[in-house]
Amino acid sequence: MREQRDMPSGVLLVDKEPDMTSHDAVAIARRQLNMKKIGHCGTLDPMATGLLILVVGKATKLSDALMSEHKVYEGSMQLGITTNSQDREGEVLEEKKVEGILEEDITRAFGQFEGDFEQIPPMVSAIKVNGVALYKLARKGKEVERKPRPVTVYESNIHRIDGVNIDFRVKCTKGFYVRTYAHDIGQVLGTGAHLTALRRTYSGDFDLSRAVPASELKVASRESLISRLITLEQIAEMKGISLT
């Protein structure tokens, strides 16, 4: 009865920690807020950290709109090793020596993945084929054909190149796989590559400045989390939309 009578609504921003799934974050928020009507806007891999948008109460109706907005990621990749998941948590498929790769080669490779292009989703992903998630098929050693999906990179920056390790930032559309981005850049360079770290810093107009750390989410009181909600009215003003 309490949930129906006094159900909060709004957006709760969470700074996800490593090894936590997006579902874990939702489950914790449900427990701490003592309510079931909570969802998330855009999955983050367990390895990844950073901005996870939780929609609470009536804000769940805004989920599709919030999920469709651009994302910004800070990532790190390593040349010379290709994995089946395209990140450091997968099994190594191939190792190559990285020799004769210049900074301008890396810059040129990044430049090939700007603007509009298509990505082939990785096998280790939640995309479903004939009703079965790809990662479940991958666990059984199966690989199926995946259709390329249109994506856009609005801008990218290389922050650091240290031998085989590259730190970068990318602003992209929803549905963009940063793992695949790193993998494909490695293929262009002829060395192979995999993603070693990932942090989402923006999703649309939301950033980490108002996010609740995952460690705090786990112990926060209901009242403190309600006070951290971005209200429906604030979201409507921010997005220029009507709630009626």
Secondary structure in CASP SS format (residue, H / E / C, confidence):
PFRMAT SS
TARGET T0000
AUTHOR 0000-0000-0000
METHOD secondary structure of the structure
MODEL  1
M C 1.00
R H 1.00
E H 1.00
Q H 1.00
R H 1.00
D C 1.00
M C 1.00
P C 1.00
S C 1.00
G E 1.00
V E 1.00
L E 1.00
L E 1.00
V E 1.00
D E 1.00
K E 1.00
E C 1.00
P C 1.00
D C 1.00
M C 1.00
T C 1.00
S H 1.00
H H 1.00
D H 1.00
A H 1.00
V H 1.00
A H 1.00
I H 1.00
A H 1.00
R H 1.00
R H 1.00
Q H 1.00
L H 1.00
N C 1.00
M C 1.00
K C 1.00
K C 1.00
I E 1.00
G E 1.00
H E 1.00
C E 1.00
G C 1.00
T C 1.00
L C 1.00
D C 1.00
P C 1.00
M C 1.00
A C 1.00
T E 1.00
G E 1.00
L E 1.00
L E 1.00
I E 1.00
L E 1.00
V E 1.00
V E 1.00
G H 1.00
K H 1.00
A H 1.00
T H 1.00
K H 1.00
L H 1.00
S H 1.00
D H 1.00
A H 1.00
L H 1.00
M H 1.00
S C 1.00
E C 1.00
H C 1.00
K E 1.00
V E 1.00
Y E 1.00
E E 1.00
G E 1.00
S E 1.00
M E 1.00
Q E 1.00
L E 1.00
G C 1.00
I E 1.00
T E 1.00
T E 1.00
N C 1.00
S C 1.00
Q C 1.00
D E 1.00
R C 1.00
E C 1.00
G C 1.00
E C 1.00
V E 1.00
L E 1.00
E E 1.00
E E 1.00
K C 1.00
K C 1.00
V C 1.00
E C 1.00
G C 1.00
I C 1.00
L C 1.00
E H 1.00
E H 1.00
D H 1.00
I H 1.00
T H 1.00
R H 1.00
A H 1.00
F H 1.00
G H 1.00
Q C 1.00
F C 1.00
E C 1.00
G E 1.00
D E 1.00
F E 1.00
E E 1.00
Q E 1.00
I C 1.00
P C 1.00
P C 1.00
M C 1.00
V C 1.00
S C 1.00
A C 1.00
I C 1.00
K E 1.00
V E 1.00
N C 1.00
G C 1.00
V E 1.00
A E 1.00
L H 1.00
Y H 1.00
K H 1.00
L H 1.00
A H 1.00
R H 1.00
K C 1.00
G C 1.00
K C 1.00
E C 1.00
V C 1.00
E C 1.00
R C 1.00
K C 1.00
P C 1.00
R E 1.00
P E 1.00
V E 1.00
T E 1.00
V E 1.00
Y E 1.00
E E 1.00
S E 1.00
N E 1.00
I E 1.00
H E 1.00
R E 1.00
I E 1.00
D E 1.00
G C 1.00
V C 1.00
N E 1.00
I E 1.00
D E 1.00
F E 1.00
R E 1.00
V E 1.00
K E 1.00
C E 1.00
T C 1.00
K C 1.00
G C 1.00
F C 1.00
Y C 1.00
V H 1.00
R H 1.00
T H 1.00
Y H 1.00
A H 1.00
H H 1.00
D H 1.00
I H 1.00
G H 1.00
Q H 1.00
V H 1.00
L H 1.00
G C 1.00
T C 1.00
G C 1.00
A E 1.00
H E 1.00
L E 1.00
T E 1.00
A E 1.00
L E 1.00
R E 1.00
R E 1.00
T E 1.00
Y E 1.00
S E 1.00
G C 1.00
D C 1.00
F E 1.00
D E 1.00
L H 1.00
S H 1.00
R H 1.00
A C 1.00
V E 1.00
P E 1.00
A H 1.00
S H 1.00
E H 1.00
L H 1.00
K C 1.00
V C 1.00
A C 1.00
S C 1.00
R H 1.00
E H 1.00
S H 1.00
L H 1.00
I H 1.00
S H 1.00
R H 1.00
L C 1.00
I E 1.00
T C 1.00
L H 1.00
E H 1.00
Q H 1.00
I H 1.00
A H 1.00
E H 1.00
M H 1.00
K H 1.00
G C 1.00
I C 1.00
S C 1.00
L C 1.00
T C 1.00
END
